[in-house]
Amino acid sequence: MRPGEVVVVESVGDCDILIRRFRRVDDPLRFLIGKEPYPRHIPVEELEEKAEERRCLPQLYELDQVDVMEAIKISEEFDISPHDAVHVATMRKAGTTPILSADMGFDEVDGIKHRP
């Protein structure tokens, strides 16, 4: 993972869920409305309708050097993979604690509410 990549956190009901993938978002509008082609100028009403269809917009958190250093500390402290540690660092940045994951390593991390 490189600085500039993002982690996507989506709200589902009352629970924030950390999506286990990284995306580079060069065009947030295209990300919002999906992969379908779109006209250069979109009426605000149409954009609002697309956002409403998705129920909520995901929050994007850029992965920077500070996050990478924090992830290294987390990985060493809790003996989890660097990949998982990046998720934990991003969750802390986002101020969220619950995570849905099949990875049981999250059970060992203080302040994280792991839901398999």
Phi and psi restraints in degrees (value plus and minus 20) as a CYANA .aco file:
   2 ARG   PHI    -138.5   -98.5
   2 ARG   PSI     133.7   173.7
   3 PRO   PHI     -74.5   -34.5
   3 PRO   PSI     123.5   163.5
   4 GLY   PHI      80.7   120.7
   4 GLY   PSI     -39.6     0.4
   5 GLU   PHI     -97.3   -57.3
   5 GLU   PSI     140.5   180.5
   6 VAL   PHI    -144.3  -104.3
   6 VAL   PSI     134.8   174.8
   7 VAL   PHI    -130.0   -90.0
   7 VAL   PSI     115.4   155.4
   8 VAL   PHI    -119.0   -79.0
   8 VAL   PSI     105.4   145.4
   9 VAL   PHI    -136.2   -96.2
   9 VAL   PSI     100.3   140.3
  10 GLU   PHI    -133.1   -93.1
  10 GLU   PSI     122.2   162.2
  11 SER   PHI    -107.7   -67.7
  11 SER   PSI     110.4   150.4
  12 VAL   PHI    -150.8  -110.8
  12 VAL   PSI      87.7   127.7
  13 GLY   PHI      44.5    84.5
  13 GLY   PSI    -150.9  -110.9
  14 ASP   PHI    -115.4   -75.4
  14 ASP   PSI     -12.9    27.1
  15 CYS   PHI    -137.8   -97.8
  15 CYS   PSI     106.9   146.9
  16 ASP   PHI    -102.5   -62.5
  16 ASP   PSI     114.6   154.6
  17 ILE   PHI    -141.5  -101.5
  17 ILE   PSI     108.3   148.3
  18 LEU   PHI    -106.0   -66.0
  18 LEU   PSI      98.4   138.4
  19 ILE   PHI     -94.7   -54.7
  19 ILE   PSI     114.1   154.1
  20 ARG   PHI    -108.3   -68.3
  20 ARG   PSI      33.1    73.1
  21 ARG   PHI    -176.1  -136.1
  21 ARG   PSI     143.3   183.3
  22 PHE   PHI    -137.4   -97.4
  22 PHE   PSI     125.6   165.6
  23 ARG   PHI    -156.2  -116.2
  23 ARG   PSI     125.8   165.8
  24 ARG   PHI    -119.3   -79.3
  24 ARG   PSI     101.7   141.7
  25 VAL   PHI    -127.4   -87.4
  25 VAL   PSI      80.1   120.1
  26 ASP   PHI    -106.7   -66.7
  26 ASP   PSI     -46.0    -6.0
  27 ASP   PHI    -154.1  -114.1
  27 ASP   PSI      72.5   112.5
  28 PRO   PHI     -77.8   -37.8
  28 PRO   PSI     -52.2   -12.2
  29 LEU   PHI     -84.6   -44.6
  29 LEU   PSI     -65.3   -25.3
  30 ARG   PHI     -82.5   -42.5
  30 ARG   PSI     -59.0   -19.0
  31 PHE   PHI     -81.2   -41.2
  31 PHE   PSI     -61.9   -21.9
  32 LEU   PHI     -84.4   -44.4
  32 LEU   PSI     -67.9   -27.9
  33 ILE   PHI    -111.2   -71.2
  33 ILE   PSI     -20.5    19.5
  34 GLY   PHI      79.6   119.6
  34 GLY   PSI    -188.3  -148.3
  35 LYS   PHI    -107.5   -67.5
  35 LYS   PSI     -26.3    13.7
  36 GLU   PHI     -86.8   -46.8
  36 GLU   PSI     127.3   167.3
  37 PRO   PHI     -82.2   -42.2
  37 PRO   PSI     131.8   171.8
  38 TYR   PHI    -161.9  -121.9
  38 TYR   PSI     133.8   173.8
  39 PRO   PHI     -89.7   -49.7
  39 PRO   PSI     139.6   179.6
  40 ARG   PHI     -81.6   -41.6
  40 ARG   PSI     -57.6   -17.6
  41 HIS   PHI    -136.9   -96.9
  41 HIS   PSI     101.0   141.0
  42 ILE   PHI    -132.4   -92.4
  42 ILE   PSI     109.9   149.9
  43 PRO   PHI     -79.9   -39.9
  43 PRO   PSI     123.3   163.3
  44 VAL   PHI     -75.6   -35.6
  44 VAL   PSI     -60.3   -20.3
  45 GLU   PHI     -79.4   -39.4
  45 GLU   PSI     -61.6   -21.6
  46 GLU   PHI     -86.3   -46.3
  46 GLU   PSI     -60.8   -20.8
  47 LEU   PHI     -84.4   -44.4
  47 LEU   PSI     -62.8   -22.8
  48 GLU   PHI     -82.2   -42.2
  48 GLU   PSI     -59.5   -19.5
  49 GLU   PHI     -83.1   -43.1
  49 GLU   PSI     -63.5   -23.5
  50 LYS   PHI     -81.3   -41.3
  50 LYS   PSI     -62.5   -22.5
  51 ALA   PHI     -84.1   -44.1
  51 ALA   PSI     -60.6   -20.6
  52 GLU   PHI     -84.9   -44.9
  52 GLU   PSI     -57.1   -17.1
  53 GLU   PHI     -79.5   -39.5
  53 GLU   PSI     -53.4   -13.4
  54 ARG   PHI    -106.9   -66.9
  54 ARG   PSI     -21.0    19.0
  55 ARG   PHI      51.8    91.8
  55 ARG   PSI     -57.6   -17.6
  56 CYS   PHI    -182.4  -142.4
  56 CYS   PSI     135.6   175.6
  57 LEU   PHI    -108.9   -68.9
  57 LEU   PSI     119.6   159.6
  58 PRO   PHI     -89.2   -49.2
  58 PRO   PSI     129.4   169.4
  59 GLN   PHI    -110.3   -70.3
  59 GLN   PSI     113.5   153.5
  60 LEU   PHI    -128.3   -88.3
  60 LEU   PSI     112.1   152.1
  61 TYR   PHI    -141.3  -101.3
  61 TYR   PSI      98.9   138.9
  62 GLU   PHI     -91.6   -51.6
  62 GLU   PSI     118.5   158.5
  63 LEU   PHI    -109.3   -69.3
  63 LEU   PSI      93.7   133.7
  64 ASP   PHI    -135.9   -95.9
  64 ASP   PSI    -199.5  -159.5
  65 GLN   PHI     -81.2   -41.2
  65 GLN   PSI     -56.9   -16.9
  66 VAL   PHI     -81.4   -41.4
  66 VAL   PSI     -62.2   -22.2
  67 ASP   PHI     -84.6   -44.6
  67 ASP   PSI     -60.2   -20.2
  68 VAL   PHI     -82.9   -42.9
  68 VAL   PSI     -63.6   -23.6
  69 MET   PHI     -85.0   -45.0
  69 MET   PSI     -59.9   -19.9
  70 GLU   PHI     -83.5   -43.5
  70 GLU   PSI     -61.0   -21.0
  71 ALA   PHI     -82.9   -42.9
  71 ALA   PSI     -58.2   -18.2
  72 ILE   PHI     -81.7   -41.7
  72 ILE   PSI     -64.7   -24.7
  73 LYS   PHI     -82.5   -42.5
  73 LYS   PSI     -64.0   -24.0
  74 ILE   PHI     -83.1   -43.1
  74 ILE   PSI     -63.3   -23.3
  75 SER   PHI     -78.8   -38.8
  75 SER   PSI     -63.6   -23.6
  76 GLU   PHI     -91.1   -51.1
  76 GLU   PSI     -62.4   -22.4
  77 GLU   PHI     -85.2   -45.2
  77 GLU   PSI     -61.8   -21.8
  78 PHE   PHI    -127.2   -87.2
  78 PHE   PSI     -16.2    23.8
  79 ASP   PHI      33.5    73.5
  79 ASP   PSI      30.7    70.7
  80 ILE   PHI    -137.8   -97.8
  80 ILE   PSI     145.6   185.6
  81 SER   PHI     -85.5   -45.5
  81 SER   PSI     132.5   172.5
  82 PRO   PHI     -77.7   -37.7
  82 PRO   PSI     -55.8   -15.8
  83 HIS   PHI     -79.9   -39.9
  83 HIS   PSI     -69.5   -29.5
  84 ASP   PHI     -84.9   -44.9
  84 ASP   PSI     -56.4   -16.4
  85 ALA   PHI     -84.3   -44.3
  85 ALA   PSI     -53.6   -13.6
  86 VAL   PHI     -84.0   -44.0
  86 VAL   PSI     -60.1   -20.1
  87 HIS   PHI     -82.2   -42.2
  87 HIS   PSI     -63.9   -23.9
  88 VAL   PHI     -83.6   -43.6
  88 VAL   PSI     -64.8   -24.8
  89 ALA   PHI     -80.4   -40.4
  89 ALA   PSI     -60.4   -20.4
  90 THR   PHI     -89.9   -49.9
  90 THR   PSI     -58.4   -18.4
  91 MET   PHI     -81.4   -41.4
  91 MET   PSI     -62.5   -22.5
  92 ARG   PHI     -83.6   -43.6
  92 ARG   PSI     -60.5   -20.5
  93 LYS   PHI     -82.0   -42.0
  93 LYS   PSI     -58.4   -18.4
  94 ALA   PHI    -100.4   -60.4
  94 ALA   PSI     -34.2     5.8
  95 GLY   PHI      54.3    94.3
  95 GLY   PSI      10.4    50.4
  96 THR   PHI    -137.5   -97.5
  96 THR   PSI     132.3   172.3
  97 THR   PHI    -138.9   -98.9
  97 THR   PSI     -52.1   -12.1
  98 PRO   PHI     -99.2   -59.2
  98 PRO   PSI     124.4   164.4
  99 ILE   PHI    -161.7  -121.7
  99 ILE   PSI     117.3   157.3
 100 LEU   PHI    -118.2   -78.2
 100 LEU   PSI     101.0   141.0
 101 SER   PHI    -183.1  -143.1
 101 SER   PSI     125.8   165.8
 102 ALA   PHI     -99.4   -59.4
 102 ALA   PSI     -29.9    10.1
 103 ASP   PHI     -98.9   -58.9
 103 ASP   PSI      93.0   133.0
 104 MET   PHI     -94.1   -54.1
 104 MET   PSI     -30.3     9.7
 105 GLY   PHI     -79.7   -39.7
 105 GLY   PSI     -46.3    -6.3
 106 PHE   PHI     -87.7   -47.7
 106 PHE   PSI     -39.6     0.4
 107 ASP   PHI     -81.5   -41.5
 107 ASP   PSI     -47.2    -7.2
 108 GLU   PHI    -104.1   -64.1
 108 GLU   PSI     -30.9     9.1
 109 VAL   PHI    -110.7   -70.7
 109 VAL   PSI     101.8   141.8
 110 ASP   PHI     -80.4   -40.4
 110 ASP   PSI     116.0   156.0
 111 GLY   PHI      65.9   105.9
 111 GLY   PSI     -22.2    17.8
 112 ILE   PHI    -126.6   -86.6
 112 ILE   PSI     110.9   150.9
 113 LYS   PHI    -121.2   -81.2
 113 LYS   PSI      78.1   118.1
 114 HIS   PHI    -102.7   -62.7
 114 HIS   PSI     110.7   150.7
 115 ARG   PHI    -143.8  -103.8
 115 ARG   PSI      91.5   131.5
